[in-house]
């Protein structure tokens, strides 16, 4: 598997802190939490589309 690097820019610090808290509660890294949220959102959109 090939990995790709990118940067995420948060519009404000509160969103980053919110993701960090949720990641800690799920025992994930912040990166893993962001990937989880992206995948969940894409899966949800795909289901809604049909």
Chimera marker file (.cmm) of the C-alpha trace (Angstrom):
<marker_set name="trace">
<marker id="1" x="0.000" y="0.000" z="0.000" r="1" g="1" b="0" radius="0.5"/>
<marker id="2" x="1.271" y="3.446" z="-0.913" r="1" g="1" b="0" radius="0.5"/>
<marker id="3" x="0.716" y="6.321" z="1.476" r="1" g="1" b="0" radius="0.5"/>
<marker id="4" x="0.277" y="9.945" z="0.510" r="1" g="1" b="0" radius="0.5"/>
<marker id="5" x="1.117" y="12.993" z="2.566" r="1" g="1" b="0" radius="0.5"/>
<marker id="6" x="-0.967" y="16.100" z="2.804" r="1" g="1" b="0" radius="0.5"/>
<marker id="7" x="-1.591" y="18.884" z="5.263" r="1" g="1" b="0" radius="0.5"/>
<marker id="8" x="-4.896" y="19.762" z="6.804" r="1" g="1" b="0" radius="0.5"/>
<marker id="9" x="-5.593" y="23.382" z="7.617" r="1" g="1" b="0" radius="0.5"/>
<marker id="10" x="-8.229" y="23.925" z="10.259" r="1" g="1" b="0" radius="0.5"/>
<marker id="11" x="-10.312" y="27.098" z="10.088" r="1" g="1" b="0" radius="0.5"/>
<marker id="12" x="-9.878" y="27.524" z="13.816" r="1" g="1" b="0" radius="0.5"/>
<marker id="13" x="-8.189" y="25.802" z="16.718" r="1" g="1" b="0" radius="0.5"/>
<marker id="14" x="-11.455" y="24.587" z="18.256" r="1" g="1" b="0" radius="0.5"/>
<marker id="15" x="-12.093" y="22.128" z="15.402" r="1" g="1" b="0" radius="0.5"/>
<marker id="16" x="-8.603" y="20.650" z="15.742" r="1" g="1" b="0" radius="0.5"/>
<marker id="17" x="-9.077" y="20.337" z="19.504" r="1" g="1" b="0" radius="0.5"/>
<marker id="18" x="-12.456" y="18.684" z="19.004" r="1" g="1" b="0" radius="0.5"/>
<marker id="19" x="-10.971" y="16.102" z="16.636" r="1" g="1" b="0" radius="0.5"/>
<marker id="20" x="-8.069" y="15.530" z="19.012" r="1" g="1" b="0" radius="0.5"/>
<marker id="21" x="-10.428" y="14.901" z="21.962" r="1" g="1" b="0" radius="0.5"/>
<marker id="22" x="-12.542" y="12.499" z="19.917" r="1" g="1" b="0" radius="0.5"/>
<marker id="23" x="-9.414" y="10.686" z="18.688" r="1" g="1" b="0" radius="0.5"/>
<marker id="24" x="-8.213" y="10.237" z="22.255" r="1" g="1" b="0" radius="0.5"/>
<marker id="25" x="-11.593" y="8.923" z="23.373" r="1" g="1" b="0" radius="0.5"/>
<marker id="26" x="-11.539" y="6.380" z="20.519" r="1" g="1" b="0" radius="0.5"/>
<marker id="27" x="-7.878" y="5.515" z="21.179" r="1" g="1" b="0" radius="0.5"/>
<marker id="28" x="-6.862" y="6.672" z="17.720" r="1" g="1" b="0" radius="0.5"/>
<marker id="29" x="-4.213" y="9.049" z="16.508" r="1" g="1" b="0" radius="0.5"/>
<marker id="30" x="-5.465" y="12.353" z="15.189" r="1" g="1" b="0" radius="0.5"/>
<marker id="31" x="-4.541" y="11.196" z="11.682" r="1" g="1" b="0" radius="0.5"/>
<marker id="32" x="-6.502" y="7.961" z="12.094" r="1" g="1" b="0" radius="0.5"/>
<marker id="33" x="-9.491" y="9.923" z="13.409" r="1" g="1" b="0" radius="0.5"/>
<marker id="34" x="-9.455" y="12.304" z="10.441" r="1" g="1" b="0" radius="0.5"/>
<marker id="35" x="-9.295" y="9.341" z="8.026" r="1" g="1" b="0" radius="0.5"/>
<marker id="36" x="-12.145" y="7.638" z="9.905" r="1" g="1" b="0" radius="0.5"/>
<marker id="37" x="-14.312" y="10.765" z="9.629" r="1" g="1" b="0" radius="0.5"/>
<marker id="38" x="-13.548" y="11.209" z="5.923" r="1" g="1" b="0" radius="0.5"/>
<marker id="39" x="-14.361" y="7.572" z="5.163" r="1" g="1" b="0" radius="0.5"/>
<marker id="40" x="-17.561" y="7.685" z="7.211" r="1" g="1" b="0" radius="0.5"/>
<marker id="41" x="-18.659" y="10.842" z="5.380" r="1" g="1" b="0" radius="0.5"/>
<marker id="42" x="-17.907" y="9.399" z="1.953" r="1" g="1" b="0" radius="0.5"/>
<marker id="43" x="-19.693" y="6.130" z="2.794" r="1" g="1" b="0" radius="0.5"/>
<marker id="44" x="-22.710" y="8.108" z="3.966" r="1" g="1" b="0" radius="0.5"/>
<marker id="45" x="-22.802" y="10.165" z="0.760" r="1" g="1" b="0" radius="0.5"/>
<marker id="46" x="-22.498" y="7.039" z="-1.355" r="1" g="1" b="0" radius="0.5"/>
<marker id="47" x="-25.423" y="5.393" z="0.455" r="1" g="1" b="0" radius="0.5"/>
<marker id="48" x="-27.532" y="8.529" z="0.052" r="1" g="1" b="0" radius="0.5"/>
<marker id="49" x="-26.781" y="8.648" z="-3.677" r="1" g="1" b="0" radius="0.5"/>
<marker id="50" x="-28.162" y="5.213" z="-4.216" r="1" g="1" b="0" radius="0.5"/>
<link id1="1" id2="2" r="1" g="1" b="0" radius="0.2"/>
<link id1="2" id2="3" r="1" g="1" b="0" radius="0.2"/>
<link id1="3" id2="4" r="1" g="1" b="0" radius="0.2"/>
<link id1="4" id2="5" r="1" g="1" b="0" radius="0.2"/>
<link id1="5" id2="6" r="1" g="1" b="0" radius="0.2"/>
<link id1="6" id2="7" r="1" g="1" b="0" radius="0.2"/>
<link id1="7" id2="8" r="1" g="1" b="0" radius="0.2"/>
<link id1="8" id2="9" r="1" g="1" b="0" radius="0.2"/>
<link id1="9" id2="10" r="1" g="1" b="0" radius="0.2"/>
<link id1="10" id2="11" r="1" g="1" b="0" radius="0.2"/>
<link id1="11" id2="12" r="1" g="1" b="0" radius="0.2"/>
<link id1="12" id2="13" r="1" g="1" b="0" radius="0.2"/>
<link id1="13" id2="14" r="1" g="1" b="0" radius="0.2"/>
<link id1="14" id2="15" r="1" g="1" b="0" radius="0.2"/>
<link id1="15" id2="16" r="1" g="1" b="0" radius="0.2"/>
<link id1="16" id2="17" r="1" g="1" b="0" radius="0.2"/>
<link id1="17" id2="18" r="1" g="1" b="0" radius="0.2"/>
<link id1="18" id2="19" r="1" g="1" b="0" radius="0.2"/>
<link id1="19" id2="20" r="1" g="1" b="0" radius="0.2"/>
<link id1="20" id2="21" r="1" g="1" b="0" radius="0.2"/>
<link id1="21" id2="22" r="1" g="1" b="0" radius="0.2"/>
<link id1="22" id2="23" r="1" g="1" b="0" radius="0.2"/>
<link id1="23" id2="24" r="1" g="1" b="0" radius="0.2"/>
<link id1="24" id2="25" r="1" g="1" b="0" radius="0.2"/>
<link id1="25" id2="26" r="1" g="1" b="0" radius="0.2"/>
<link id1="26" id2="27" r="1" g="1" b="0" radius="0.2"/>
<link id1="27" id2="28" r="1" g="1" b="0" radius="0.2"/>
<link id1="28" id2="29" r="1" g="1" b="0" radius="0.2"/>
<link id1="29" id2="30" r="1" g="1" b="0" radius="0.2"/>
<link id1="30" id2="31" r="1" g="1" b="0" radius="0.2"/>
<link id1="31" id2="32" r="1" g="1" b="0" radius="0.2"/>
<link id1="32" id2="33" r="1" g="1" b="0" radius="0.2"/>
<link id1="33" id2="34" r="1" g="1" b="0" radius="0.2"/>
<link id1="34" id2="35" r="1" g="1" b="0" radius="0.2"/>
<link id1="35" id2="36" r="1" g="1" b="0" radius="0.2"/>
<link id1="36" id2="37" r="1" g="1" b="0" radius="0.2"/>
<link id1="37" id2="38" r="1" g="1" b="0" radius="0.2"/>
<link id1="38" id2="39" r="1" g="1" b="0" radius="0.2"/>
<link id1="39" id2="40" r="1" g="1" b="0" radius="0.2"/>
<link id1="40" id2="41" r="1" g="1" b="0" radius="0.2"/>
<link id1="41" id2="42" r="1" g="1" b="0" radius="0.2"/>
<link id1="42" id2="43" r="1" g="1" b="0" radius="0.2"/>
<link id1="43" id2="44" r="1" g="1" b="0" radius="0.2"/>
<link id1="44" id2="45" r="1" g="1" b="0" radius="0.2"/>
<link id1="45" id2="46" r="1" g="1" b="0" radius="0.2"/>
<link id1="46" id2="47" r="1" g="1" b="0" radius="0.2"/>
<link id1="47" id2="48" r="1" g="1" b="0" radius="0.2"/>
<link id1="48" id2="49" r="1" g="1" b="0" radius="0.2"/>
<link id1="49" id2="50" r="1" g="1" b="0" radius="0.2"/>
</marker_set>
